[in-house]
């Protein structure tokens, strides 16, 4: 209810200013104090899945790109991806809202000019202002949400580069697999030709020829599906970069190698994630905003000060008048509703804290899993490369024995063909898993750069 009455009006005297000063001091004393009560969570001193052997073997981390095509794709995505542009727009909106909430005093001014038939024209200038004790807390909340939007934009960048690098690795995988399957077709065509020669010489049966021809047809039949997957990954890259399909302007022709990580990122300790991961920082700032919302809700229970002034100047040269009307608004009937708002703010703060805690736990789990997968994928890729080498030697030896009339049959050659084909496919898959695990590890660490390089042939 307003307490500004006619008795409080003072024409350019000291009484109104004194009363306004007293009311301002009273409001400052009543306003609740804001605290920076940031969340905390006890984390272990080290990760359970630290691959010490892998770290010792591969040496220090290399965070730069060594694949120029991947570099170009990432630079283009950072400029043209629609999702990232949306995150930047939200960041600008949050910053503007924080500036709008920064005003401690609100109000408006108005001017008017009145005329009458007796010539007593008057110019009036009025000004009204309101000092709300909840404004300071709302300003803190808006600032925290603006910081959360900034971390949200950083997290959008992290997730975009993770998806882009993953798609690029998948594209190279299907291109490599396509090369291996084409090599299978050429090898099985050669085997069929050799078995047909042996069949003419009576050293092979018609069944051997039919089996060899069936394997050749099977190898050819695998090519269209792999080609379609490669096209799908290439189209996805166009979308991530923000360009229409077919307008990527990047040469994605296969260079006969799959991207592999150059080193292992320094993962530090679990507590490092609290400052490195933008999604955790975003949840933290949202919790800080929720705490400020509690302070704002509590401050709304206290009185607010309003000041209104009016200056009237006659245009005929007469004496002007001025008045200052301080008022105090006390929430009486709205108090139950305001108290319910405080309870709601308390509940939202609890939810924000639990969301922060959930984000931290998920981040630690993600990094623990990435460390384990990265170590396992590296060992599997080494073993797969050795298997391919052995199967290739076995096939070459079998061919020589078959031509020389040794103790080997055409079916043995076909078995070696299938074994080599399966080993190549496994090698391509394991190399892809190494690169994907490395990307996942860097993303889990909160990094937005993915260091990969092409292996030496």
PAMI-553436 format. One line per 10 residues: number of its first residue (from 0); their letters; for each residue z, y, x of C-alpha. Coordinates in nm, 2 decimals, decimal comma, always signed. Layout:
NUM> A> Z Y X  ...
// end
This chain:
0> XXXXXXXXXX> +0,00 +0,00 +0,00  -0,08 +0,35 +0,13  +0,21 +0,57 +0,22  +0,01 +0,89 +0,28  +0,13 +1,13 +0,02  +0,10 +1,50 -0,05  +0,44 +1,56 +0,12  +0,30 +1,42 +0,45  +0,01 +1,66 +0,46  +0,04 +1,93 +0,72
10> XXXXXXXXXX> -0,21 +2,21 +0,78  -0,27 +2,21 +1,15  +0,10 +2,17 +1,22  +0,31 +1,94 +1,45  +0,46 +1,72 +1,18  +0,15 +1,51 +1,11  +0,08 +1,45 +1,48  +0,44 +1,35 +1,54  +0,44 +1,11 +1,25  +0,11 +0,96 +1,37
20> XXXXXXXXXX> +0,26 +0,91 +1,71  +0,56 +0,74 +1,57  +0,35 +0,51 +1,35  +0,13 +0,42 +1,65  +0,43 +0,33 +1,86  +0,57 +0,12 +1,58  +0,24 -0,07 +1,54  +0,23 -0,14 +1,92  +0,58 -0,28 +1,91  +0,50 -0,51 +1,61
30> XXXXXXXXXX> +0,17 -0,65 +1,75  +0,21 -1,01 +1,88  +0,16 -1,07 +2,25  -0,15 -1,26 +2,36  -0,10 -1,55 +2,61  -0,36 -1,72 +2,82  -0,24 -2,07 +2,74  -0,53 -2,28 +2,88  -0,55 -2,65 +2,83  -0,44 -2,90 +3,09
40> XXXXXXXXXX> -0,48 -3,28 +3,13  -0,35 -3,52 +3,38  -0,64 -3,69 +3,56  -0,64 -3,96 +3,83  -0,66 -3,86 +4,19  -0,98 -4,06 +4,25  -1,26 -4,24 +4,07  -1,22 -4,61 +4,01  -1,59 -4,68 +4,09  -1,64 -4,49 +4,41
50> XXXXXXXXXX> -1,93 -4,67 +4,60  -1,79 -4,62 +4,95  -2,05 -4,86 +5,11  -2,33 -4,67 +4,94  -2,21 -4,34 +5,06  -2,18 -4,46 +5,42  -2,53 -4,61 +5,41  -2,72 -4,32 +5,26  -2,54 -4,03 +5,43  -2,50 -3,67 +5,30
60> XXXXXXXXXX> -2,64 -3,55 +4,97  -2,97 -3,37 +4,94  -2,98 -3,16 +4,63  -3,33 -3,00 +4,68  -3,65 -3,13 +4,53  -3,90 -3,31 +4,75  -4,15 -3,39 +4,48  -4,36 -3,07 +4,43  -4,49 -3,19 +4,09  -4,14 -3,24 +3,96
70> XXXXXXXXXX> -4,05 -2,90 +4,10  -4,34 -2,74 +3,91  -4,25 -2,91 +3,58  -3,88 -2,80 +3,61  -3,98 -2,44 +3,68  -4,22 -2,44 +3,39  -3,95 -2,60 +3,16  -3,70 -2,33 +3,25  -3,94 -2,07 +3,14  -4,10 -2,22 +2,84
80> XXXXXXXXXX> -3,87 -2,48 +2,68  -3,80 -2,37 +2,31  -3,45 -2,52 +2,31  -3,35 -2,33 +2,62  -3,49 -2,01 +2,48  -3,28 -2,06 +2,17  -2,97 -2,10 +2,38  -3,04 -1,78 +2,56  -3,09 -1,60 +2,22  -2,75 -1,73 +2,11
90> XXXXXXXXXX> -2,60 -1,61 +2,43  -2,73 -1,26 +2,37  -2,60 -1,27 +2,01  -2,26 -1,37 +2,12  -2,25 -1,10 +2,38  -2,34 -0,84 +2,12  -2,08 -0,97 +1,88  -1,82 -0,94 +2,16  -1,92 -0,58 +2,22  -1,90 -0,51 +1,84
100> XXXXXXXXXX> -1,55 -0,66 +1,83  -1,44 -0,44 +2,13  -1,36 -0,13 +1,92  -0,98 -0,09 +1,87  -1,02 +0,19 +1,62  -1,26 +0,17 +1,33  -1,36 +0,44 +1,08  -1,63 +0,68 +0,97  -1,69 +1,05 +0,95  -1,87 +1,25 +0,68
110> XXXXXXXXXX> -1,98 +1,61 +0,63  -2,07 +1,79 +0,30  -2,18 +2,13 +0,19  -2,09 +2,26 -0,16  -2,23 +2,56 -0,35  -2,12 +2,72 -0,67  -2,23 +3,02 -0,88  -1,95 +3,25 -0,76  -2,06 +3,23 -0,40  -1,76 +3,04 -0,26
120> XXXXXXXXXX> -1,97 +2,79 -0,07  -1,77 +2,55 +0,15  -1,86 +2,33 +0,44  -1,63 +2,01 +0,47  -1,59 +1,78 +0,76  -1,39 +1,46 +0,72  -1,29 +1,18 +0,95  -1,11 +0,85 +0,87  -0,98 +0,60 +1,13  -0,79 +0,28 +1,11
130> XXXXXXXXXX> -0,58 +0,11 +1,38  -0,56 -0,26 +1,31  -0,31 -0,46 +1,52  -0,53 -0,77 +1,49  -0,83 -0,60 +1,66  -0,71 -0,67 +2,01  -0,68 -1,04 +1,95  -1,01 -1,05 +1,78  -1,17 -0,88 +2,08  -1,02 -1,15 +2,30
140> XXXXXXXXXX> -1,15 -1,42 +2,07  -1,50 -1,27 +2,06  -1,50 -1,24 +2,44  -1,40 -1,61 +2,48  -1,68 -1,71 +2,24  -1,93 -1,51 +2,44  -1,82 -1,70 +2,75  -1,85 -2,02 +2,56  -2,21 -1,93 +2,47  -2,28 -1,86 +2,84
150> XXXXXXXXXX> -2,16 -2,21 +2,93  -2,35 -2,35 +2,63  -2,67 -2,20 +2,78  -2,59 -2,36 +3,12  -2,53 -2,69 +2,95  -2,86 -2,67 +2,77  -3,03 -2,61 +3,11  -2,84 -2,91 +3,25  -2,94 -3,14 +2,97  -3,30 -3,02 +2,97
160> XXXXXXXXXX> -3,35 -3,09 +3,34  -3,19 -3,43 +3,30  -3,43 -3,52 +3,02  -3,72 -3,38 +3,20  -3,65 -3,57 +3,52  -3,58 -3,88 +3,32  -3,92 -3,85 +3,15  -4,09 -3,79 +3,48  -3,93 -4,10 +3,63  -4,03 -4,30 +3,33
170> XXXXXXXXXX> -4,39 -4,18 +3,36  -4,41 -4,28 +3,72  -4,26 -4,61 +3,63  -4,53 -4,69 +3,38  -4,80 -4,57 +3,61  -4,66 -4,80 +3,89  -4,63 -5,09 +3,65  -4,99 -5,03 +3,54  -5,10 -5,04 +3,91  -4,91 -5,37 +3,95
180> XXXXXXXXXX> -5,07 -5,52 +3,63  -5,42 -5,42 +3,75  -5,34 -5,59 +4,08  -5,24 -5,89 +3,88  -5,58 -5,88 +3,70  -5,77 -5,87 +4,03  -5,56 -6,15 +4,18  -5,60 -6,37 +3,88  -5,97 -6,30 +3,87  -5,99 -6,42 +4,23
190> XXXXXXXXXX> -5,78 -6,73 +4,15  -6,01 -6,82 +3,86  -6,31 -6,79 +4,08  -6,16 -7,01 +4,35  -6,05 -7,27 +4,09  -6,40 -7,28 +3,94  -6,54 -7,35 +4,29  -6,29 -7,63 +4,33  -6,38 -7,76 +3,98  -6,75 -7,78 +4,09
200> XXXXXXXXXX> -6,64 -7,97 +4,40  -6,43 -8,21 +4,19  -6,10 -8,08 +4,34  -5,98 -7,92 +4,01  -5,98 -8,01 +3,65  -6,11 -7,83 +3,34  -5,75 -7,77 +3,24  -5,69 -7,58 +3,56  -5,99 -7,35 +3,48  -5,87 -7,29 +3,13
210> XXXXXXXXXX> -5,51 -7,22 +3,25  -5,64 -6,97 +3,50  -5,86 -6,80 +3,25  -5,57 -6,78 +3,00  -5,36 -6,60 +3,26  -5,64 -6,36 +3,34  -5,68 -6,27 +2,97  -5,30 -6,23 +2,94  -5,29 -5,99 +3,23  -5,57 -5,78 +3,08
220> XXXXXXXXXX> -5,39 -5,78 +2,74  -5,08 -5,61 +2,90  -5,27 -5,31 +3,02  -5,32 -5,11 +2,69  -4,96 -5,11 +2,60  -4,85 -4,98 +2,94  -5,13 -4,72 +2,93  -5,00 -4,60 +2,59  -4,64 -4,57 +2,72  -4,76 -4,36 +3,01
230> XXXXXXXXXX> -4,95 -4,13 +2,77  -4,64 -4,10 +2,56  -4,42 -4,00 +2,85  -4,69 -3,74 +2,96  -4,69 -3,60 +2,61  -4,31 -3,57 +2,61  -4,33 -3,38 +2,93  -4,56 -3,13 +2,77  -4,32 -3,08 +2,48  -4,02 -3,03 +2,72
240> XXXXXXXXXX> -4,22 -2,77 +2,92  -4,30 -2,59 +2,59  -4,68 -2,65 +2,61  -4,91 -2,82 +2,36  -5,02 -3,17 +2,45  -5,32 -3,15 +2,67  -5,24 -2,80 +2,80  -4,98 -2,89 +3,06  -5,18 -2,76 +3,36  -5,01 -3,00 +3,60
250> XXXXXXXXXX> -5,19 -3,29 +3,77  -4,99 -3,60 +3,68  -5,23 -3,85 +3,84  -5,04 -4,14 +3,99  -4,98 -4,11 +4,37  -4,89 -4,48 +4,41  -4,52 -4,42 +4,46  -4,22 -4,39 +4,24  -3,96 -4,11 +4,29  -3,64 -4,23 +4,46
260> XXXXXXXXXX> -3,32 -4,04 +4,54  -3,28 -3,91 +4,89  -2,90 -3,91 +4,89  -2,59 -3,95 +4,69  -2,42 -3,64 +4,54  -2,07 -3,55 +4,65  -1,87 -3,63 +4,34  -1,53 -3,50 +4,45  -1,23 -3,59 +4,24  -1,20 -3,61 +3,86
270> XXXXXXXXXX> -1,02 -3,27 +3,84  -1,34 -3,11 +3,98  -1,52 -3,18 +3,65  -1,29 -2,93 +3,47  -1,47 -2,64 +3,65  -1,81 -2,80 +3,73  -1,91 -2,92 +3,38  -2,04 -2,65 +3,16  -1,97 -2,85 +2,84  -1,60 -2,88 +2,95
280> XXXXXXXXXX> -1,59 -2,50 +3,03  -1,75 -2,43 +2,69  -1,48 -2,64 +2,51  -1,21 -2,47 +2,71  -1,33 -2,12 +2,61  -1,36 -2,22 +2,25  -1,00 -2,33 +2,27  -0,90 -2,00 +2,42  -1,09 -1,83 +2,13  -0,89 -2,04 +1,88
290> XXXXXXXXXX> -0,57 -1,93 +2,04  -0,68 -1,57 +2,01  -0,76 -1,63 +1,65  -0,40 -1,74 +1,59  -0,28 -1,41 +1,74  -0,52 -1,22 +1,52  -0,41 -1,41 +1,21  -0,04 -1,33 +1,29  -0,12 -0,97 +1,37  -0,27 -0,93 +1,02
300> XXXXXXXXXX> +0,08 -0,99 +0,88  +0,19 -0,66 +1,03  +0,12 -0,31 +0,90  -0,19 -0,12 +1,00  -0,22 +0,25 +1,06  -0,48 +0,48 +0,90  -0,55 +0,84 +0,98  -0,77 +1,07 +0,77  -0,84 +1,43 +0,85  -1,03 +1,70 +0,66
310> XXXXXXXXXX> -1,15 +2,05 +0,77  -1,28 +2,29 +0,51  -1,46 +2,61 +0,62  -1,57 +2,87 +0,36  -1,92 +3,00 +0,44  -1,83 +3,35 +0,31  -1,61 +3,40 +0,62  -1,27 +3,33 +0,46  -0,99 +3,13 +0,62  -1,04 +2,76 +0,68
320> XXXXXXXXXX> -0,80 +2,48 +0,61  -0,73 +2,16 +0,79  -0,52 +1,85 +0,70  -0,42 +1,53 +0,86  -0,30 +1,23 +0,65  -0,15 +0,94 +0,83  -0,10 +0,63 +0,62  +0,06 +0,29 +0,67  -0,09 -0,02 +0,50  +0,16 -0,30 +0,45
330> XXXXXXXXXX> +0,03 -0,64 +0,34  +0,27 -0,72 +0,05  +0,09 -0,92 -0,21  -0,16 -1,06 +0,04  +0,11 -1,20 +0,26  +0,10 -1,56 +0,13  -0,27 -1,57 +0,18  -0,24 -1,43 +0,53  +0,03 -1,68 +0,61  -0,21 -1,96 +0,50
340> XXXXXXXXXX> -0,47 -1,81 +0,73  -0,22 -1,84 +1,02  -0,17 -2,21 +0,94  -0,54 -2,26 +0,92  -0,58 -2,09 +1,26  -0,31 -2,32 +1,41  -0,50 -2,62 +1,28  -0,83 -2,50 +1,42  -0,66 -2,45 +1,76  -0,53 -2,80 +1,76
350> XXXXXXXXXX> -0,88 -2,93 +1,67  -1,03 -2,72 +1,95  -0,78 -2,86 +2,20  -0,86 -3,22 +2,09  -1,23 -3,14 +2,12  -1,17 -3,02 +2,48  -0,97 -3,33 +2,56  -1,24 -3,55 +2,42  -1,50 -3,37 +2,62  -1,30 -3,42 +2,94
360> XXXXXXXXXX> -1,24 -3,79 +2,88  -1,61 -3,85 +2,80  -1,72 -3,66 +3,11  -1,49 -3,88 +3,33  -1,62 -4,19 +3,16  -1,98 -4,08 +3,21  -1,93 -4,02 +3,58  -1,74 -4,34 +3,64  -2,02 -4,54 +3,47  -2,29 -4,34 +3,66
370> XXXXXXXXXX> -2,12 -4,42 +4,00  -2,11 -4,79 +3,92  -2,47 -4,80 +3,79  -2,60 -4,60 +4,09  -2,44 -4,85 +4,34  -2,56 -5,16 +4,15  -2,91 -5,02 +4,10  -2,95 -4,95 +4,47  -2,85 -5,30 +4,57  -3,08 -5,45 +4,30
380> XXXXXXXXXX> -3,38 -5,25 +4,43  -3,33 -5,37 +4,78  -3,32 -5,73 +4,67  -3,63 -5,69 +4,44  -3,83 -5,55 +4,73  -3,74 -5,85 +4,94  -3,84 -6,09 +4,66  -4,18 -5,92 +4,62  -4,25 -5,96 +4,99  -4,15 -6,33 +4,98
390> XXXXXXXXXX> -4,35 -6,40 +4,67  -4,66 -6,23 +4,82  -4,63 -6,45 +5,13  -4,59 -6,76 +4,92  -4,91 -6,68 +4,72  -5,11 -6,61 +5,04  -4,99 -6,93 +5,19  -5,07 -7,13 +4,88  -5,42 -6,99 +4,87  -5,48 -7,09 +5,23
400> XXXXXXXXXX> -5,35 -7,44 +5,16  -5,57 -7,48 +4,85  -5,88 -7,37 +5,03  -5,79 -7,61 +5,32  -5,73 -7,90 +5,09  -5,36 -7,91 +5,16  -5,08 -8,06 +4,95  -5,11 -7,81 +4,67  -5,27 -7,79 +4,32  -5,43 -7,52 +4,12
410> XXXXXXXXXX> -5,13 -7,51 +3,89  -4,91 -7,42 +4,20  -5,13 -7,12 +4,26  -5,10 -7,01 +3,90  -4,72 -7,04 +3,92  -4,72 -6,83 +4,24  -4,93 -6,57 +4,05  -4,68 -6,55 +3,77  -4,39 -6,53 +4,01  -4,54 -6,24 +4,20
420> XXXXXXXXXX> -4,63 -6,06 +3,88  -4,27 -6,09 +3,76  -4,13 -5,98 +4,09  -4,34 -5,67 +4,10  -4,24 -5,57 +3,75  -3,87 -5,62 +3,84  -3,92 -5,41 +4,15  -4,07 -5,12 +3,95  -3,79 -5,15 +3,70  -3,52 -5,15 +3,96
430> XXXXXXXXXX> -3,67 -4,85 +4,14  -3,67 -4,67 +3,81  -3,31 -4,76 +3,75  -3,21 -4,61 +4,09  -3,38 -4,28 +4,01  -3,24 -4,27 +3,65  -2,89 -4,35 +3,78  -2,91 -4,07 +4,03  -3,02 -3,83 +3,76  -2,74 -3,94 +3,54
440> XXXXXXXXXX> -2,49 -3,90 +3,83  -2,59 -3,54 +3,89  -2,59 -3,46 +3,52  -2,24 -3,62 +3,49  -2,13 -3,40 +3,78  -2,24 -3,09 +3,59  -2,52 -3,01 +3,83  -2,86 -2,88 +3,71  -3,07 -2,99 +4,01  -3,20 -3,34 +4,07
450> XXXXXXX> -3,29 -3,43 +4,42  -3,56 -3,69 +4,45  -3,82 -3,77 +4,70  -4,11 -4,02 +4,73  -4,04 -4,32 +4,94  -4,24 -4,38 +5,26  -4,50 -4,65 +5,23
// end
